[in-house]
């Protein structure tokens, strides 16, 4: 129990530190922006390259893992979508953003450090597979829904390839792919690189969490608070519940994969959803409020799940 408490508070502690630093303006925007760049564009990709280069890939039921997690996510997306259409009376494009905010989790900035700390270097591999496809799947169909509604004459296949191309430019995914390629072709890791890369990996995760705290400090919780409660309930409660049911009772996956799917689904709404709202100039207040509230609530929901799965 003491170890679990340490993991939970160490992960969220870094987020809180980043949040306080940003709220109190201890660092200038210029310095915090450079810190974000260092964390997400240099340290994290290097850490992922080192991880996938060294790891021995486990023999798991990858297809069932993906269907369990993304099937649950898509179900939650359309629940949020329908609530936005029927209850909020939103248009299709606005409703798609509500759906995305209900199902898209913070898989990188919070998910990777948390899952790595809790599951360990070997058992975290199934989660990394989910990270690899996370944006690719959810961003693609969300983009197609919005673009097909706003631009009725747009050729969907053109928008599809445009979305895929932009995702492939994501430096985090590039780091994962590069590490996998080095592993697949059995490229030996030079002995002089092992220690520096491991040190970078240990340093990268706290930096990413602090950067997440910086990002959360920029969002406003008060705006659209009541509606964000619905999105947070879908993301933090309904999503992991559906993921657990599908993985455990439908596919009957082993305990590690059920744990992976459930915790991954329970991650709070990702900050990337705000960039989607900003890009399409839609529901920015609701999405930003949801990100802050969902992250705050996840401290309790994730802690409860971690404790329950540990017995």
Buried (B, 14 or more C-beta within 10 A) or exposed (E): EEEBEEBBEBBBBBBBBBBEBBEEEEBEEEEBEEBBEBBBEBBBBBBBBBBBBBBEEEEBBBEBBBBBBBBBBBBBBBBBBEBBBEEBEBEBBBBBBBBBBBBBBBBBBBBBBBBBBBBEEEBBBBBBBBBBBBBBBBBBBBBBBBBBBEEEEEEEEEBBEEBEEEBEEBEBBBBBBBBBEBBEEEEEEEEEEEEEBBEBBEBBBBBBBBBBBBBBBBBEBEBBBEBBBBBBBBBBBBBBBBBBBBBBEEBEBEEBBBBBBBBBBBBBBBBBBBEBBEEBEBBBBBBBBBBBBBBBBBBEBBBEBBEEBEE
